[in-house]
């Protein structure tokens, strides 16, 4: 089983590369953003709980996010592993994820793949995406730079944990999409 934590700042191509990894290795992507949207849209107990925090402008507590993650892992069958996207973002979440993978899957996190892209390229990509996506957060350079800065601040501790475990791998996220995919595939092949 392959269990990947996928890191990459906004605009790094993480979504595109996750799709390539899913297709090549039959993985299931679990994105915390998608989990929140699904649970809130379907008015689940966890969705209602998450919404109560979001409506007040608060972050959803780790416990709620972790429960959503456990539910998603339990109901997924027929895959060769998972890509965890947007989780973990803190040391506590990292420990929770490792416990979930151990308890629910009898496995461990295989690798943390981190797409590395220069900030100026990220800004350029996001501004370009903002011209067609309609996303207001992709149209304002100041907001984009803040999102990138926040990403680095949030993921630094988690990256350090995976470095200590020898599971952190940086991959250059600049170049042709297929070239980047090939680099990621090569890292995954090392796990087998």
Rosetta blueprint (number, residue, H / E / L):
1 X L
2 X E
3 X E
4 X E
5 X E
6 X E
7 X E
8 X E
9 X L
10 X L
11 X L
12 X L
13 X L
14 X H
15 X H
16 X H
17 X H
18 X H
19 X H
20 X H
21 X H
22 X H
23 X H
24 X H
25 X H
26 X L
27 X L
28 X E
29 X E
30 X E
31 X E
32 X H
33 X H
34 X H
35 X H
36 X H
37 X H
38 X H
39 X H
40 X H
41 X H
42 X L
43 X L
44 X L
45 X H
46 X H
47 X H
48 X H
49 X H
50 X H
51 X H
52 X H
53 X H
54 X H
55 X H
56 X L
57 X L
58 X L
59 X L
60 X L
61 X L
62 X H
63 X H
64 X H
65 X H
66 X H
67 X H
68 X H
69 X H
70 X H
71 X H
72 X H
73 X H
74 X H
75 X H
76 X L
77 X L
78 X L
79 X L
80 X L
81 X E
82 X E
83 X E
84 X E
85 X E
86 X L
87 X L
88 X L
89 X L
90 X L
91 X H
92 X H
93 X H
94 X H
95 X H
96 X H
97 X H
98 X H
99 X H
100 X H
101 X H
102 X H
103 X H
104 X H
105 X H
106 X L
107 X L
108 X L
109 X L
110 X L
111 X E
112 X E
113 X E
114 X E
115 X E
116 X E
117 X L
118 X L
119 X H
120 X H
121 X H
122 X H
123 X H
124 X H
125 X H
126 X H
127 X H
128 X H
129 X H
130 X H
131 X H
132 X H
133 X H
134 X L
135 X L
136 X H
137 X H
138 X H
139 X L
140 X L
141 X H
142 X H
143 X H
144 X H
145 X H
146 X H
147 X H
148 X H
149 X H
150 X H
151 X H
152 X H
153 X H
154 X H
155 X H
156 X H
157 X H
158 X H
159 X H
160 X H
161 X H
162 X H
163 X H
164 X H
165 X L
166 X L
167 X L
168 X E
169 X E
170 X E
171 X E
172 X E
173 X L
174 X L
175 X L
176 X L
177 X H
178 X H
179 X H
180 X H
181 X H
182 X H
183 X H
184 X H
185 X H
186 X H
187 X H
188 X H
189 X H
190 X L
191 X L
192 X L
